[in-house]
């Protein structure tokens, strides 16, 4: 199965992509992971991507598309894949269509994670990160530390990253709607899109995604199971 998972920041794409790919036994293809792989391998694509990332700029479409094209050409994607973070705009979506057409393939489904802006802001703006180890992440509502402002793992101070501030989150949502949301329309016109709610527990959202792609079922109460 060849899938695309799409949705705004804070919708839980990364979490759901890992779980869904594992459940379906397909390759999880994240652009962030692929950029890091190429940077570590010191490829031309990696060097180009790193130059832009280091400057705080978006990686150009040509480089992003090249990274995806190279990854899709590997044999382990023949059984299927789940794309996470690509395509981010209409030009990338059209390029992906061409790559797959050249391989006599196509996407099977697109799962669109829908979430209210207010919940995105609540999820992201509530994050607090440890200054000593940024792998220690808390949330003021959902997973608060025992002592406010203090990491309960190592005792380091917690802070709010600039990217997590409400004004920045709302700007990211505007960028998403302007650039990425049209991708949903592109694939909806092809009859590939199913929109599901990204609200609720992680397992609940995963169950909805499985139902959306025909790999789960809905019980008599209307709840999904798999």
Buried (B, 14 or more C-beta within 10 A) or exposed (E): BBBBBBBBBBBBBBEBBBBBBEBBEBBBBBBEEBBBBBBEEEBEBBEBBBEBBEEEEEBEBEBBBBBBBBBBEEEEBEEBBBBBBBBBBBBBBBBBBEBBEEEEBEBEBBBBBEBEBEEBBBBBBBBBBBEBEEEBBBBBEEEBBEEEEBBBBEEBEBBBEEEBBEEBBBEBBEEBEEBBBEBBEBBBEEEBBBBBEBBEEEEBBBBBBBBBBEBBEEEEEEEBEE
